[in-house]
Amino acid sequence: MVGNPCKAVRLDGNPCNSWAVDGSDFCFTHAPTRVAERAAARKRGGLAKHAKHGGDPALVPGEIRDLAGVLLLLDYAKAEIIQLDNGIPRARALIALCDSYVNAIQTGTLEGKLAELQAFAVDLYEQLQERNDGH
Ligand SMILES: [Zn+2]
């Protein structure tokens, strides 16, 4: 059985092409009796788009100015991504996150080694100065 076409006129002036529902003259979108139902459907759709937080945004520094801050942000991103639905976008995000962790950790390791080397050079220089002053 084929229904009746909706009798509403769309905002662009053309007739609505949907089928009337419930024996009325209007489709779901245009049925005056379905206003509350449409609002509820819109709300459900809106809620579905907003996934719950996996991480705590309060743990992310307001301004990130050092490696520790970067790692806190990465930890937050990881907590957010890990709880998303499994799929290609999530896998890509996790792989990108791995790259960011590796870069941050490598940078931190290099900075630490550089600081050690600098301290060693300063110490060596001072020892040489003392030795020269002794003669
Ligand atoms: Zn309609």
Residues whose N, C-alpha, C, O or C-beta is under 5 A from the ligand:
A	BS01	ZN	C6 A8 C16 S18 C27 H30
